[in-house]
Amino acid sequence: MRRYPGTLLFEPGSVLTKNGDPYKVFTPFWRACRVATPPKAPLARPDAIAWQEPPDAGDTLDDWQLRPSKPDWAAGWGEHWEPGSAGAHRRLQRFLEEAIDRYAEDRDRPDRDGTSRLSPHLHAGDISPRTVWDAAQRVAGGHGAAAKAVDKFLAELGWREFSYQLLSFFPTLGAKNFKADFDAFPWADDKDGLAAWQTGRTGYPLVDAGLRELWATGYMHNRVRMVTASFLTKHLRVHWREGEAWFWDTLVDADMANNCAGWQWVAGSGADAAPYFRIFNPVAQGEKFDPDGAYVRHWIPELAQLPDKYLNKPWEAPAHILEAAGVVLGRDYPAPIVEHKAARQAALDAYGEITGKR
Ligand SMILES: Cc1cc2nc3c(=O)[nH]c(=O)nc-3n(C[C@H](O)[C@H](O)[C@H](O)COP(=O)(O)OP(=O)(O)OC[C@H]3O[C@@H](n4cnc5c(N)ncnc54)[C@H](O)[C@@H]3O)c2cc1C
């Protein structure tokens, strides 16, 4: 196989453990990357390119009718994305000017425009990670206060490097559990649960907001990706491959390495994964990371009039509060499809079956 470096900052195999093995844990991997030879600065744009004239005009892209029409499921995407190199560079510039200083705090807030949203551009090659790395380093060099935020941002690019490295050395990452013990995990065959999750009708507002954001824009905030993935694989115990397949079909940044590494990380079956028993509480996550409820209210307008106190747990709202907010649970918005504590316990019991600690 011949490689043409450009997709990554560090080619797979260029940063290995002392024994010459691939890293399976992120922190030492990234530490080693940070002391390795830094990525080369991006080349300047050429003044001109001597294109070969095509033999004949051929088809235009429109001739191929690749855009969805029946239905046009990408109708709203134009508001959110500007595909191509110019759009990618504008996005990077805006992020560096307006958000990178607060990245360390804001990156976990789905209600804020606090991350770069470069993922589809990095995936499609609209912009190279070397360009992003170089531009971010310049910000860090420019004023000291930003250095911590820039480091955090570079570490996220580092997770991308780590995922690609894993996929390169373990090419079955998209199909098989990285940790073989998970092969015996008693996943549930819950088609109704999966459909409720896919369509944003689980009755848990943060989870539903994320899935609706995904459907409408092709994107979901990273914090919410973790919460929704945890809900599917733990509260519903549906196999991570089902969620991975849904994200693959719907994400504008769908990327084999990042997606399967992300799903296996959340499910607990991956390299350096979150332990399976770390089960996100979707109510607490909503209250913590969307404290004013702006994200949930945007994506679930039927709950917009609920007071903050009940926004992430409408089933606890007294009847008069639901009535004042114009919400009838089960009619305007679903009742929760599982009860958090019971689902959590069932997930832990299932995990006990593969660890022998029931
Ligand atoms: C279950 C799950 C599935 C995911 N699927 C994908 C996917 O298909 N494609 C994808 O690009 N990312 C995926 N991610 C990672 C992450 O959610 C997105 O990269 C991030 O939300 C993109 O937003 P951003 O560009 O604003 O990120 P920023 O916070 O601005 O980060 C900058 C860049 O770093 C990279 N990055 C950030 N976080 C991660 C991460 N956790 N893992 C790997 N790379 C990261 C991305 O290329 C991103 O554009 C997934 C995460 C989870 C938990």
The ligand as an SDF file (V2000), in Angstrom:
LIG
                    3D

 53 58  0  0  0  0  0  0  0  0999 V2000
  -20.5800    8.3570   19.2930 C   0  0  0  0  0  0  0  0  0  0  0  0
  -19.6870    9.3560   18.5920 C   0  0  0  0  0  0  0  0  0  0  0  0
  -19.6080    9.3490   17.1990 C   0  0  0  0  0  0  0  0  0  0  0  0
  -18.7850   10.2790   16.5320 C   0  0  0  0  0  0  0  0  0  0  0  0
  -18.7390   10.2500   15.1660 N   0  0  0  0  0  0  0  0  0  0  0  0
  -17.9170   11.1140   14.5170 C   0  0  0  0  0  0  0  0  0  0  0  0
  -17.8340   11.1010   13.0950 C   0  0  0  0  0  0  0  0  0  0  0  0
  -18.4720   10.3010   12.4060 O   0  0  0  0  0  0  0  0  0  0  0  0
  -17.0280   12.0270   12.4980 N   0  0  0  0  0  0  0  0  0  0  0  0
  -16.2860   12.9270   13.2210 C   0  0  0  0  0  0  0  0  0  0  0  0
  -15.5710   13.7400   12.6210 O   0  0  0  0  0  0  0  0  0  0  0  0
  -16.3360   12.9330   14.5630 N   0  0  0  0  0  0  0  0  0  0  0  0
  -17.1330   12.0700   15.2340 C   0  0  0  0  0  0  0  0  0  0  0  0
  -17.1880   12.1040   16.5980 N   0  0  0  0  0  0  0  0  0  0  0  0
  -16.2760   13.0030   17.3370 C   0  0  0  0  0  0  0  0  0  0  0  0
  -16.8080   14.4000   17.6440 C   0  0  0  0  0  0  0  0  0  0  0  0
  -18.0960   14.3360   18.1790 O   0  0  0  0  0  0  0  0  0  0  0  0
  -16.8250   15.3320   16.4260 C   0  0  0  0  0  0  0  0  0  0  0  0
  -15.5840   15.2680   15.7480 O   0  0  0  0  0  0  0  0  0  0  0  0
  -17.0500   16.7830   16.8600 C   0  0  0  0  0  0  0  0  0  0  0  0
  -18.2690   16.8940   17.5640 O   0  0  0  0  0  0  0  0  0  0  0  0
  -17.0720   17.6720   15.6310 C   0  0  0  0  0  0  0  0  0  0  0  0
  -17.3810   18.9930   15.9810 O   0  0  0  0  0  0  0  0  0  0  0  0
  -16.3110   20.1500   15.8020 P   0  0  0  0  0  0  0  0  0  0  0  0
  -15.6920   20.0830   14.4530 O   0  0  0  0  0  0  0  0  0  0  0  0
  -16.9750   21.4190   16.1780 O   0  0  0  0  0  0  0  0  0  0  0  0
  -15.2350   19.7290   16.8840 O   0  0  0  0  0  0  0  0  0  0  0  0
  -14.0930   20.5540   17.6290 P   0  0  0  0  0  0  0  0  0  0  0  0
  -14.3840   20.4640   19.0910 O   0  0  0  0  0  0  0  0  0  0  0  0
  -13.9550   21.9080   17.0630 O   0  0  0  0  0  0  0  0  0  0  0  0
  -12.7890   19.6820   17.3680 O   0  0  0  0  0  0  0  0  0  0  0  0
  -11.9080   19.9140   16.2640 C   0  0  0  0  0  0  0  0  0  0  0  0
  -11.7540   18.6600   15.4380 C   0  0  0  0  0  0  0  0  0  0  0  0
  -11.1570   17.6310   16.2190 O   0  0  0  0  0  0  0  0  0  0  0  0
  -11.7090   16.3570   15.8510 C   0  0  0  0  0  0  0  0  0  0  0  0
  -12.3940   15.7880   17.0210 N   0  0  0  0  0  0  0  0  0  0  0  0
  -13.0210   16.4600   18.0230 C   0  0  0  0  0  0  0  0  0  0  0  0
  -13.4840   15.5920   18.9500 N   0  0  0  0  0  0  0  0  0  0  0  0
  -13.1490   14.3500   18.5070 C   0  0  0  0  0  0  0  0  0  0  0  0
  -13.3360   13.0230   19.0250 C   0  0  0  0  0  0  0  0  0  0  0  0
  -13.9600   12.7970   20.2090 N   0  0  0  0  0  0  0  0  0  0  0  0
  -12.8790   11.9770   18.3210 N   0  0  0  0  0  0  0  0  0  0  0  0
  -12.2080   12.1680   17.1270 C   0  0  0  0  0  0  0  0  0  0  0  0
  -11.9930   13.3970   16.5920 N   0  0  0  0  0  0  0  0  0  0  0  0
  -12.4610   14.4670   17.2780 C   0  0  0  0  0  0  0  0  0  0  0  0
  -12.7190   16.6130   14.7350 C   0  0  0  0  0  0  0  0  0  0  0  0
  -12.0730   16.4050   13.4860 O   0  0  0  0  0  0  0  0  0  0  0  0
  -13.0700   18.0850   14.9530 C   0  0  0  0  0  0  0  0  0  0  0  0
  -13.5100   18.7230   13.7760 O   0  0  0  0  0  0  0  0  0  0  0  0
  -18.0110   11.2010   17.2820 C   0  0  0  0  0  0  0  0  0  0  0  0
  -18.1060   11.1910   18.6790 C   0  0  0  0  0  0  0  0  0  0  0  0
  -18.9350   10.2860   19.3260 C   0  0  0  0  0  0  0  0  0  0  0  0
  -19.0220   10.3120   20.8330 C   0  0  0  0  0  0  0  0  0  0  0  0
  1  2  1  0
  2  3  1  0
  2 52  2  0
  3  4  2  0
  4  5  1  0
  4 50  1  0
  5  6  2  0
  6  7  1  0
  6 13  1  0
  7  8  2  0
  7  9  1  0
  9 10  1  0
 10 11  2  0
 10 12  1  0
 12 13  2  0
 13 14  1  0
 14 15  1  0
 14 50  1  0
 15 16  1  0
 16 17  1  0
 16 18  1  0
 18 19  1  0
 18 20  1  0
 20 21  1  0
 20 22  1  0
 22 23  1  0
 23 24  1  0
 24 25  2  0
 24 26  1  0
 24 27  1  0
 27 28  1  0
 28 29  2  0
 28 30  1  0
 28 31  1  0
 31 32  1  0
 32 33  1  0
 33 34  1  0
 33 48  1  0
 34 35  1  0
 35 36  1  0
 35 46  1  0
 36 37  1  0
 36 45  1  0
 37 38  2  0
 38 39  1  0
 39 40  1  0
 39 45  2  0
 40 41  1  0
 40 42  2  0
 42 43  1  0
 43 44  2  0
 44 45  1  0
 46 47  1  0
 46 48  1  0
 48 49  1  0
 50 51  2  0
 51 52  1  0
 52 53  1  0
M  END
$$$$
